Amino acid sequence: MHVPAAYDGSKPVPLVVDLHPLGGSGPSERSGSPYPAQTDPEGVIMAFPSGLSGPSGGAWNVGPCCVKNTDDVAFVKAMVAEIQETACIDPKRIYAVGFSMGGGMSHYLACHAADTFAAVAPAAFDLLQENVGDCKPSRPITVISFRSTGDPIVPYAGGYSAVVSGMPITFLGAKSTLEKWGQINKCTGSPSAEDSKGCSTFSNCEGGVEVALCTKQGGGHDYGNASVGWPVLKRHTLP
């Protein structure tokens, strides 16, 4: 748990759960994450959990990949409940962010824990062909995704991946993931043209949520832009 100097316990603050990539850990994510620089001044508490070890090291269970025999949705919800017992957290302002496999887990939490999380910001991961049929959030949920066109690990156009031994997956692709979240959230019309930050957004969605894809031209397997992601996340609260 990361508690910034601006937190004094006098009023409820948001909680951001930040999920590490494949082979990573909570401590490694804490040192690499771009979010504390954005959230610390507001007294936001962050949690950096560590996933169990699968064939490729620390990972999260999103169905077809990347560690077996663990319910990571239940784990994250239990962790959030425990943090709420020790810190002054606003229950309507709990968010999930993550990089790579951690981005995959934040997509998965949006699908399966929309009762806990107000909004999510995955980076460098898409929805998966193998589990997208099970993505039925209990309510509309804001999703802002960050992707790079030059990502060599999670191709921008999507496709098959066998990075984890014995657990192949098929990425929908960045734009197909945007469209799918638009369908799930019953957004109408087309997403906007990309703005100066590369973000294309469905703004007319059920429940007032937003669905956005922020594209970095070129780049690689990159963290999201927290200076863009955090303002979007904090606009949204649980109903």
Accessible surface in RSA format (square Angstrom, percent):
REM  Atomic radii and reference values for relative SASA: ProtOr
REM  Chains: A
REM  Algorithm: Lee & Richards
REM  Probe-radius: 1.40
REM  Slices: 20
REM RES _ NUM      All-atoms   Total-Side   Main-Chain    Non-polar    All polar
REM                ABS   REL    ABS   REL    ABS   REL    ABS   REL    ABS   REL
RES MET A   1   121.37  62.9  51.33  34.0  70.04 166.8  49.94  42.5  71.43  94.6
RES HIS A   2    28.65  15.7  25.17  17.5   3.48   8.9  18.54  19.1  10.11  11.8
RES VAL A   3    72.40  47.6  45.75  41.4  26.65  64.2  45.75  39.8  26.65  72.3
RES PRO A   4     7.66   5.6   1.23   1.1   6.43  23.4   5.53   4.6   2.13  13.2
RES ALA A   5   113.45 104.3  68.95 106.4  44.50 101.2  82.69 116.5  30.76  81.5
RES ALA A   6    55.01  50.6  23.77  36.7  31.24  71.1  36.03  50.7  18.97  50.3
RES TYR A   7    44.77  20.9  29.18  16.6  15.59  40.6  23.69  17.8  21.09  26.0
RES ASP A   8   107.59  75.4  71.85  71.5  35.74  84.5  40.79  96.0  66.80  66.6
RES GLY A   9    34.67  42.8   0.00   N/A  34.67  42.8  12.86  35.3  21.80  48.8
RES SER A  10    88.50  74.8  47.76  63.7  40.73  93.8  47.68 101.5  40.81  57.2
RES LYS A  11   124.34  60.7 122.84  75.4   1.50   3.6  89.16  80.3  35.18  37.5
RES PRO A  12    68.73  50.1  63.96  58.3   4.78  17.4  63.96  52.8   4.78  29.7
RES VAL A  13     6.14   4.0   5.87   5.3   0.27   0.6   6.14   5.3   0.00   0.0
RES PRO A  14     7.73   5.6   7.73   7.0   0.00   0.0   7.73   6.4   0.00   0.0
RES LEU A  15     0.00   0.0   0.00   0.0   0.00   0.0   0.00   0.0   0.00   0.0
RES VAL A  16     0.00   0.0   0.00   0.0   0.00   0.0   0.00   0.0   0.00   0.0
RES VAL A  17     0.00   0.0   0.00   0.0   0.00   0.0   0.00   0.0   0.00   0.0
RES ASP A  18     1.11   0.8   1.07   1.1   0.03   0.1   0.00   0.0   1.11   1.1
RES LEU A  19     0.00   0.0   0.00   0.0   0.00   0.0   0.00   0.0   0.00   0.0
RES HIS A  20     0.06   0.0   0.06   0.0   0.00   0.0   0.00   0.0   0.06   0.1
RES PRO A  21    26.51  19.3  26.51  24.2   0.00   0.0  26.51  21.9   0.00   0.0
RES LEU A  22    49.15  27.4  28.75  20.6  20.40  51.3  28.75  20.2  20.40  54.9
RES GLY A  23    50.80  62.6   0.00   N/A  50.80  62.6  16.44  45.1  34.36  76.9
RES GLY A  24    17.47  21.5   0.00   N/A  17.47  21.5  10.81  29.7   6.66  14.9
RES SER A  25    37.85  32.0  37.72  50.3   0.13   0.3  28.24  60.1   9.61  13.5
RES GLY A  26     0.18   0.2   0.00   N/A   0.18   0.2   0.18   0.5   0.00   0.0
RES PRO A  27   101.04  73.6  87.98  80.2  13.06  47.5  94.85  78.3   6.18  38.4
RES SER A  28    54.75  46.3  41.99  56.0  12.76  29.4  46.31  98.6   8.44  11.8
RES GLU A  29     2.35   1.3   1.60   1.2   0.75   1.8   0.82   1.6   1.53   1.2
RES ARG A  30    89.54  37.6  88.88  45.3   0.65   1.6  31.99  43.7  57.55  34.9
RES SER A  31    98.56  83.3  59.96  80.0  38.61  88.9  50.06 106.6  48.50  67.9
RES GLY A  32    36.70  45.3   0.00   N/A  36.70  45.3  22.60  62.0  14.10  31.6
RES SER A  33    14.42  12.2   0.00   0.0  14.42  33.2   0.00   0.0  14.42  20.2
RES PRO A  34    41.50  30.2  29.10  26.5  12.40  45.1  39.51  32.6   1.99  12.4
RES TYR A  35     9.79   4.6   9.79   5.6   0.00   0.0   8.96   6.7   0.84   1.0
RES PRO A  36     8.31   6.1   8.27   7.5   0.03   0.1   8.31   6.9   0.00   0.0
RES ALA A  37    80.44  74.0  50.61  78.1  29.83  67.8  62.17  87.5  18.27  48.4
RES GLN A  38    64.18  35.9  55.77  40.8   8.41  20.0   2.20   4.7  61.98  47.0
RES THR A  39     0.00   0.0   0.00   0.0   0.00   0.0   0.00   0.0   0.00   0.0
RES ASP A  40    41.49  29.1  39.98  39.8   1.51   3.6  16.80  39.5  24.69  24.6
RES PRO A  41   100.04  72.9  67.08  61.1  32.96 119.8  77.42  63.9  22.62 140.6
RES GLU A  42    76.63  44.0  54.81  41.5  21.83  52.0  40.26  77.9  36.38  29.7
RES GLY A  43     2.01   2.5   0.00   N/A   2.01   2.5   2.01   5.5   0.00   0.0
RES VAL A  44     0.17   0.1   0.17   0.2   0.00   0.0   0.17   0.1   0.00   0.0
RES ILE A  45     0.21   0.1   0.21   0.2   0.00   0.0   0.21   0.2   0.00   0.0
RES MET A  46     0.00   0.0   0.00   0.0   0.00   0.0   0.00   0.0   0.00   0.0
RES ALA A  47     2.72   2.5   2.71   4.2   0.01   0.0   2.72   3.8   0.00   0.0
RES PHE A  48    24.83  12.4   8.04   5.0  16.79  43.7   8.69   5.3  16.14  46.2
RES PRO A  49    10.68   7.8   0.65   0.6  10.03  36.5  10.35   8.5   0.33   2.1
RES SER A  50    58.59  49.5  39.16  52.3  19.43  44.8  30.72  65.4  27.87  39.0
RES GLY A  51    13.94  17.2   0.00   N/A  13.94  17.2   1.47   4.0  12.47  27.9
RES LEU A  52   106.30  59.2 103.28  73.9   3.02   7.6 105.70  74.2   0.60   1.6
RES SER A  53    88.69  74.9  59.96  80.0  28.73  66.2  40.88  87.1  47.81  67.0
RES GLY A  54    19.07  23.5   0.00   N/A  19.07  23.5   8.10  22.2  10.97  24.6
RES PRO A  55    80.45  58.6  33.83  30.8  46.63 169.5  47.83  39.5  32.62 202.8
RES SER A  56    40.48  34.2  20.08  26.8  20.39  47.0  21.12  45.0  19.36  27.1
RES GLY A  57    24.87  30.7   0.00   N/A  24.87  30.7  20.84  57.2   4.03   9.0
RES GLY A  58    12.68  15.6   0.00   N/A  12.68  15.6   6.18  17.0   6.50  14.6
RES ALA A  59     0.00   0.0   0.00   0.0   0.00   0.0   0.00   0.0   0.00   0.0
RES TRP A  60     0.06   0.0   0.06   0.0   0.00   0.0   0.06   0.0   0.00   0.0
RES ASN A  61    29.16  20.1  26.90  26.0   2.26   5.4   1.48   3.6  27.69  26.8
RES VAL A  62     1.82   1.2   1.82   1.6   0.00   0.0   1.82   1.6   0.00   0.0
RES GLY A  63    50.03  61.7   0.00   N/A  50.03  61.7  25.51  70.0  24.52  54.9
RES PRO A  64    38.46  28.0  16.22  14.8  22.24  80.8  29.77  24.6   8.69  54.0
RES CYS A  65     1.92   1.5   0.73   0.8   1.19   2.8   1.24   3.1   0.68   0.7
RES CYS A  66     3.97   3.0   3.96   4.4   0.01   0.0   0.00   0.0   3.97   4.3
RES VAL A  67     8.71   5.7   6.69   6.1   2.02   4.9   6.69   5.8   2.02   5.5
RES LYS A  68   139.96  68.3 125.65  77.1  14.31  34.1  73.07  65.8  66.89  71.3
RES ASN A  69   150.74 104.0 106.64 103.0  44.11 106.2  42.16 101.5 108.59 105.0
RES THR A  70    27.64  19.7  12.99  13.2  14.65  34.9  11.52  15.5  16.12  24.4
RES ASP A  71    94.99  66.5  77.71  77.3  17.29  40.9  38.72  91.1  56.27  56.1
RES ASP A  72     5.06   3.5   3.44   3.4   1.62   3.8   0.00   0.0   5.06   5.0
RES VAL A  73    20.72  13.6  20.41  18.5   0.31   0.8  20.41  17.7   0.31   0.8
RES ALA A  74    50.76  46.7  41.76  64.4   9.00  20.5  47.10  66.3   3.65   9.7
RES PHE A  75    80.53  40.3  73.07  45.3   7.46  19.4  79.96  48.5   0.57   1.6
RES VAL A  76     0.00   0.0   0.00   0.0   0.00   0.0   0.00   0.0   0.00   0.0
RES LYS A  77    65.60  32.0  60.32  37.0   5.27  12.6  36.13  32.5  29.47  31.4
RES ALA A  78    62.70  57.7  50.03  77.2  12.68  28.8  57.82  81.4   4.89  12.9
RES MET A  79    31.93  16.5  25.82  17.1   6.11  14.5  23.08  19.6   8.85  11.7
RES VAL A  80     3.10   2.0   3.10   2.8   0.00   0.0   3.10   2.7   0.00   0.0
RES ALA A  81    49.22  45.3  45.95  70.9   3.27   7.4  47.17  66.4   2.05   5.4
RES GLU A  82   119.70  68.7 116.91  88.4   2.79   6.7  30.81  59.6  88.89  72.6
RES ILE A  83    13.51   7.7  12.64   9.4   0.87   2.1  13.51   9.7   0.00   0.0
RES GLN A  84    68.37  38.2  48.35  35.3  20.02  47.7  16.39  34.9  51.97  39.4
RES GLU A  85   150.98  86.7 111.60  84.4  39.39  93.8  43.47  84.1 107.52  87.8
RES THR A  86   104.14  74.1  64.68  65.6  39.46  94.0  68.03  91.4  36.10  54.6
RES ALA A  87    12.17  11.2   2.83   4.4   9.34  21.2   7.11  10.0   5.06  13.4
RES CYS A  88    42.25  32.0  33.05  36.9   9.19  21.6  16.42  41.6  25.82  27.8
RES ILE A  89    15.15   8.6   0.10   0.1  15.05  36.3   0.10   0.1  15.05  40.8
RES ASP A  90    29.88  20.9  29.80  29.7   0.08   0.2   2.36   5.6  27.52  27.4
RES PRO A  91    78.61  57.3  75.47  68.8   3.15  11.4  75.49  62.3   3.13  19.4
RES LYS A  92   103.39  50.4 103.39  63.4   0.00   0.0  60.31  54.3  43.09  45.9
RES ARG A  93    67.00  28.1  67.00  34.2   0.00   0.0  11.85  16.2  55.16  33.4
RES ILE A  94     3.64   2.1   3.64   2.7   0.00   0.0   3.64   2.6   0.00   0.0
RES TYR A  95     0.06   0.0   0.06   0.0   0.00   0.0   0.00   0.0   0.06   0.1
RES ALA A  96     0.00   0.0   0.00   0.0   0.00   0.0   0.00   0.0   0.00   0.0
RES VAL A  97     0.85   0.6   0.85   0.8   0.00   0.0   0.85   0.7   0.00   0.0
RES GLY A  98     5.70   7.0   0.00   N/A   5.70   7.0   2.76   7.6   2.94   6.6
RES PHE A  99    21.29  10.7  21.27  13.2   0.02   0.1  21.27  12.9   0.02   0.1
RES SER A 100    10.74   9.1  10.74  14.3   0.00   0.0   0.18   0.4  10.56  14.8
RES MET A 101     3.42   1.8   3.25   2.2   0.17   0.4   2.61   2.2   0.81   1.1
RES GLY A 102     0.00   0.0   0.00   N/A   0.00   0.0   0.00   0.0   0.00   0.0
RES GLY A 103     0.00   0.0   0.00   N/A   0.00   0.0   0.00   0.0   0.00   0.0
RES GLY A 104     3.73   4.6   0.00   N/A   3.73   4.6   0.99   2.7   2.75   6.2
RES MET A 105     0.00   0.0   0.00   0.0   0.00   0.0   0.00   0.0   0.00   0.0
RES SER A 106     0.00   0.0   0.00   0.0   0.00   0.0   0.00   0.0   0.00   0.0
RES HIS A 107     3.68   2.0   3.68   2.6   0.00   0.0   3.62   3.7   0.06   0.1
RES TYR A 108    42.75  20.0  40.89  23.3   1.86   4.8  12.80   9.6  29.95  36.9
RES LEU A 109     0.00   0.0   0.00   0.0   0.00   0.0   0.00   0.0   0.00   0.0
RES ALA A 110     0.00   0.0   0.00   0.0   0.00   0.0   0.00   0.0   0.00   0.0
RES CYS A 111     6.23   4.7   4.37   4.9   1.86   4.4   0.00   0.0   6.23   6.7
RES HIS A 112    67.66  37.0  42.20  29.3  25.45  65.1  28.47  29.3  39.19  45.6
RES ALA A 113     0.26   0.2   0.00   0.0   0.26   0.6   0.26   0.4   0.00   0.0
RES ALA A 114     1.65   1.5   0.00   0.0   1.65   3.8   0.00   0.0   1.65   4.4
RES ASP A 115    82.36  57.7  60.75  60.5  21.61  51.1  35.03  82.5  47.33  47.2
RES THR A 116    21.32  15.2  16.90  17.1   4.42  10.5  11.77  15.8   9.55  14.4
RES PHE A 117     0.00   0.0   0.00   0.0   0.00   0.0   0.00   0.0   0.00   0.0
RES ALA A 118     1.75   1.6   0.00   0.0   1.75   4.0   0.00   0.0   1.75   4.6
RES ALA A 119     0.00   0.0   0.00   0.0   0.00   0.0   0.00   0.0   0.00   0.0
RES VAL A 120     0.00   0.0   0.00   0.0   0.00   0.0   0.00   0.0   0.00   0.0
RES ALA A 121     1.91   1.8   0.00   0.0   1.91   4.4   0.00   0.0   1.91   5.1
RES PRO A 122     0.33   0.2   0.00   0.0   0.33   1.2   0.00   0.0   0.33   2.1
RES ALA A 123     4.40   4.0   4.26   6.6   0.14   0.3   4.40   6.2   0.00   0.0
RES ALA A 124     1.56   1.4   1.13   1.7   0.42   1.0   1.54   2.2   0.01   0.0
RES PHE A 125    11.13   5.6  10.40   6.4   0.72   1.9  10.40   6.3   0.72   2.1
RES ASP A 126     2.01   1.4   1.02   1.0   0.99   2.3   0.00   0.0   2.01   2.0
RES LEU A 127     6.66   3.7   4.60   3.3   2.07   5.2   6.66   4.7   0.00   0.0
RES LEU A 128     3.38   1.9   3.38   2.4   0.00   0.0   3.38   2.4   0.00   0.0
RES GLN A 129   114.19  63.9  98.54  72.0  15.65  37.3  26.70  56.8  87.49  66.4
RES GLU A 130    85.20  48.9  46.84  35.4  38.36  91.3  42.55  82.3  42.65  34.8
RES ASN A 131    17.58  12.1  15.20  14.7   2.38   5.7   7.07  17.0  10.51  10.2
RES VAL A 132    22.98  15.1  20.25  18.3   2.73   6.6  20.67  18.0   2.31   6.3
RES GLY A 133    53.62  66.1   0.00   N/A  53.62  66.1  42.04 115.4  11.58  25.9
RES ASP A 134    93.78  65.7  85.48  85.1   8.30  19.6  19.44  45.8  74.34  74.1
RES CYS A 135     7.82   5.9   0.93   1.0   6.89  16.2   0.95   2.4   6.87   7.4
RES LYS A 136   161.35  78.7 139.06  85.3  22.29  53.1  93.21  83.9  68.14  72.6
RES PRO A 137    26.14  19.1   5.52   5.0  20.62  75.0   5.86   4.8  20.28 126.0
RES SER A 138    91.53  77.3  46.15  61.6  45.38 104.5  55.61 118.4  35.93  50.3
RES ARG A 139    40.16  16.9  31.55  16.1   8.61  20.5  32.36  44.2   7.80   4.7
RES PRO A 140    32.89  24.0  28.84  26.3   4.04  14.7  31.56  26.1   1.33   8.3
RES ILE A 141     0.00   0.0   0.00   0.0   0.00   0.0   0.00   0.0   0.00   0.0
RES THR A 142     0.47   0.3   0.47   0.5   0.00   0.0   0.26   0.4   0.20   0.3
RES VAL A 143     1.10   0.7   0.80   0.7   0.29   0.7   0.80   0.7   0.29   0.8
RES ILE A 144     2.10   1.2   2.10   1.6   0.00   0.0   2.10   1.5   0.00   0.0
RES SER A 145     7.42   6.3   7.42   9.9   0.00   0.0   5.20  11.1   2.22   3.1
RES PHE A 146    13.98   7.0  12.92   8.0   1.06   2.8  13.37   8.1   0.62   1.8
RES ARG A 147     5.74   2.4   0.64   0.3   5.10  12.1   3.62   4.9   2.13   1.3
RES SER A 148     5.64   4.8   3.75   5.0   1.89   4.4   0.31   0.7   5.33   7.5
RES THR A 149    50.26  35.7  29.36  29.8  20.90  49.8  23.38  31.4  26.88  40.6
RES GLY A 150    36.39  44.9   0.00   N/A  36.39  44.9  22.75  62.4  13.64  30.5
RES ASP A 151     7.92   5.5   0.42   0.4   7.50  17.7   0.00   0.0   7.92   7.9
RES PRO A 152   105.10  76.6  66.61  60.7  38.49 139.9  78.14  64.5  26.96 167.5
RES ILE A 153    82.40  46.9  73.48  54.7   8.93  21.5  76.92  55.4   5.49  14.9
RES VAL A 154     2.11   1.4   2.11   1.9   0.00   0.0   2.11   1.8   0.00   0.0
RES PRO A 155    49.20  35.9  47.94  43.7   1.26   4.6  49.20  40.6   0.00   0.0
RES TYR A 156    37.43  17.5  32.79  18.7   4.63  12.1  31.72  23.8   5.70   7.0
RES ALA A 157    95.17  87.5  62.56  96.5  32.61  74.2  71.44 100.6  23.73  62.9
RES GLY A 158    13.38  16.5   0.00   N/A  13.38  16.5   0.90   2.5  12.48  28.0
RES GLY A 159    28.89  35.6   0.00   N/A  28.89  35.6  26.75  73.4   2.13   4.8
RES TYR A 160   152.56  71.2 125.79  71.6  26.77  69.7 100.27  75.4  52.29  64.5
RES SER A 161    10.67   9.0   5.11   6.8   5.56  12.8   8.18  17.4   2.49   3.5
RES ALA A 162    64.58  59.4  38.97  60.1  25.61  58.3  40.44  56.9  24.14  64.0
RES VAL A 163    90.82  59.8  63.62  57.6  27.20  65.5  71.41  62.0  19.41  52.6
RES VAL A 164     5.01   3.3   3.28   3.0   1.73   4.2   3.28   2.9   1.73   4.7
RES SER A 165    87.19  73.7  71.54  95.5  15.65  36.0  42.89  91.3  44.30  62.1
RES GLY A 166    73.05  90.1   0.00   N/A  73.05  90.1  38.68 106.2  34.37  77.0
RES MET A 167    14.17   7.3  11.18   7.4   2.99   7.1  13.38  11.4   0.79   1.1
RES PRO A 168    60.86  44.4  55.11  50.2   5.75  20.9  55.16  45.5   5.70  35.4
RES ILE A 169     9.69   5.5   9.52   7.1   0.18   0.4   9.67   7.0   0.02   0.1
RES THR A 170    28.58  20.3  28.58  29.0   0.00   0.0  17.29  23.2  11.29  17.1
RES PHE A 171     8.71   4.4   4.71   2.9   4.00  10.4   4.71   2.9   4.00  11.5
RES LEU A 172    36.70  20.4  24.78  17.7  11.92  30.0  26.81  18.8   9.89  26.6
RES GLY A 173     1.96   2.4   0.00   N/A   1.96   2.4   1.96   5.4   0.00   0.0
RES ALA A 174     2.27   2.1   0.00   0.0   2.27   5.2   0.71   1.0   1.56   4.1
RES LYS A 175   126.71  61.8 124.83  76.6   1.88   4.5  69.45  62.5  57.25  61.0
RES SER A 176    57.17  48.3  50.52  67.4   6.65  15.3  16.15  34.4  41.02  57.5
RES THR A 177     2.69   1.9   2.69   2.7   0.00   0.0   2.69   3.6   0.00   0.0
RES LEU A 178    11.87   6.6   7.24   5.2   4.63  11.6  11.47   8.1   0.40   1.1
RES GLU A 179    82.31  47.3  81.26  61.5   1.06   2.5  32.27  62.4  50.05  40.9
RES LYS A 180    62.44  30.5  61.47  37.7   0.97   2.3  17.76  16.0  44.68  47.6
RES TRP A 181     1.25   0.5   1.25   0.6   0.00   0.0   1.25   0.7   0.00   0.0
RES GLY A 182     2.44   3.0   0.00   N/A   2.44   3.0   2.44   6.7   0.00   0.0
RES GLN A 183   118.65  66.3  97.83  71.5  20.82  49.6  46.58  99.1  72.07  54.7
RES ILE A 184    35.06  20.0  13.40  10.0  21.66  52.2  21.57  15.5  13.49  36.6
RES ASN A 185     0.92   0.6   0.10   0.1   0.81   2.0   0.81   2.0   0.10   0.1
RES LYS A 186   132.54  64.7 117.39  72.0  15.14  36.1  81.22  73.1  51.32  54.7
RES CYS A 187    20.92  15.8   0.11   0.1  20.81  48.9   0.11   0.3  20.81  22.4
RES THR A 188    82.60  58.7  73.40  74.4   9.20  21.9  74.42 100.0   8.18  12.4
RES GLY A 189    67.49  83.2   0.00   N/A  67.49  83.2  41.79 114.7  25.70  57.5
RES SER A 190    98.07  82.9  71.60  95.6  26.47  61.0  33.33  71.0  64.74  90.7
RES PRO A 191    35.29  25.7  21.09  19.2  14.20  51.6  21.09  17.4  14.20  88.2
RES SER A 192    58.60  49.5  42.54  56.8  16.07  37.0  48.95 104.2   9.66  13.5
RES ALA A 193    92.15  84.7  64.82 100.0  27.33  62.2  76.98 108.4  15.17  40.2
RES GLU A 194    81.70  46.9  53.82  40.7  27.88  66.4  23.87  46.2  57.83  47.2
RES ASP A 195    80.58  56.4  61.08  60.8  19.51  46.1  42.78 100.7  37.80  37.7
RES SER A 196   117.32  99.1  69.78  93.1  47.54 109.5  59.53 126.8  57.78  81.0
RES LYS A 197   122.83  59.9 100.71  61.8  22.12  52.7  57.03  51.3  65.80  70.1
RES GLY A 198    10.23  12.6   0.00   N/A  10.23  12.6   8.57  23.5   1.65   3.7
RES CYS A 199     7.89   6.0   6.43   7.2   1.47   3.5   4.93  12.5   2.97   3.2
RES SER A 200    13.77  11.6  13.77  18.4   0.00   0.0   8.43  18.0   5.34   7.5
RES THR A 201    29.17  20.7  26.86  27.2   2.31   5.5  14.59  19.6  14.58  22.0
RES PHE A 202    10.08   5.0   9.14   5.7   0.94   2.4  10.08   6.1   0.00   0.0
RES SER A 203    88.76  75.0  66.78  89.1  21.99  50.6  33.57  71.5  55.20  77.3
RES ASN A 204   100.90  69.6  94.89  91.7   6.00  14.5  24.07  57.9  76.83  74.3
RES CYS A 205    13.15   9.9   0.00   0.0  13.15  30.9   2.40   6.1  10.75  11.6
RES GLU A 206    86.01  49.4  76.07  57.5   9.95  23.7  38.12  73.7  47.89  39.1
RES GLY A 207    70.13  86.5   0.00   N/A  70.13  86.5  34.86  95.7  35.27  79.0
RES GLY A 208    54.80  67.6   0.00   N/A  54.80  67.6  34.32  94.2  20.48  45.9
RES VAL A 209     9.52   6.3   9.34   8.5   0.19   0.4   9.34   8.1   0.19   0.5
RES GLU A 210    28.02  16.1  28.00  21.2   0.02   0.1  12.98  25.1  15.04  12.3
RES VAL A 211     1.49   1.0   1.49   1.3   0.00   0.0   1.49   1.3   0.00   0.0
RES ALA A 212     5.58   5.1   3.73   5.8   1.85   4.2   3.73   5.3   1.85   4.9
RES LEU A 213     4.62   2.6   4.43   3.2   0.19   0.5   4.43   3.1   0.19   0.5
RES CYS A 214     5.96   4.5   3.47   3.9   2.49   5.9   3.85   9.8   2.11   2.3
RES THR A 215     9.83   7.0   1.83   1.9   8.00  19.1   2.35   3.2   7.48  11.3
RES LYS A 216   112.38  54.8 105.69  64.8   6.69  15.9  75.58  68.0  36.80  39.2
RES GLN A 217   130.03  72.7 108.08  79.0  21.95  52.3  64.50 137.3  65.53  49.7
RES GLY A 218    35.03  43.2   0.00   N/A  35.03  43.2  31.65  86.8   3.38   7.6
RES GLY A 219    44.67  55.1   0.00   N/A  44.67  55.1  17.20  47.2  27.47  61.5
RES GLY A 220    18.89  23.3   0.00   N/A  18.89  23.3  16.39  45.0   2.49   5.6
RES HIS A 221    43.39  23.7  22.53  15.7  20.87  53.4  21.01  21.7  22.38  26.0
RES ASP A 222    38.56  27.0  30.50  30.4   8.06  19.1  10.09  23.7  28.47  28.4
RES TYR A 223    76.96  35.9  58.35  33.2  18.61  48.4  49.98  37.6  26.98  33.3
RES GLY A 224     9.73  12.0   0.00   N/A   9.73  12.0   2.15   5.9   7.58  17.0
RES ASN A 225    67.27  46.4  58.35  56.4   8.92  21.5  24.60  59.2  42.68  41.2
RES ALA A 226     3.25   3.0   1.22   1.9   2.03   4.6   1.22   1.7   2.03   5.4
RES SER A 227    55.38  46.8  40.56  54.1  14.82  34.1  28.48  60.7  26.90  37.7
RES VAL A 228    20.26  13.3  15.05  13.6   5.21  12.6  19.01  16.5   1.24   3.4
RES GLY A 229     0.00   0.0   0.00   N/A   0.00   0.0   0.00   0.0   0.00   0.0
RES TRP A 230     4.88   2.0   4.88   2.4   0.00   0.0   4.88   2.6   0.00   0.0
RES PRO A 231    51.12  37.3  49.68  45.3   1.45   5.3  49.83  41.1   1.29   8.0
RES VAL A 232    16.12  10.6  16.12  14.6   0.00   0.0  16.12  14.0   0.00   0.0
RES LEU A 233     0.00   0.0   0.00   0.0   0.00   0.0   0.00   0.0   0.00   0.0
RES LYS A 234    84.85  41.4  69.17  42.4  15.68  37.3  40.51  36.5  44.33  47.2
RES ARG A 235   146.65  61.6 111.17  56.7  35.48  84.5  65.60  89.7  81.05  49.1
RES HIS A 236    23.89  13.1  21.84  15.2   2.05   5.3  13.66  14.1  10.24  11.9
RES THR A 237    71.04  50.5  54.18  54.9  16.86  40.2  27.77  37.3  43.27  65.4
RES LEU A 238    23.48  13.1  21.41  15.3   2.07   5.2  21.41  15.0   2.07   5.6
RES PRO A 239   120.95  88.1  71.39  65.1  49.56 180.1 102.34  84.5  18.61 115.7
END  Absolute sums over single chains surface
CHAIN  1 A     9579.4       6753.2       2826.3       5455.4       4124.0
END  Absolute sums over all chains
TOTAL          9579.4       6753.2       2826.3       5455.4       4124.0
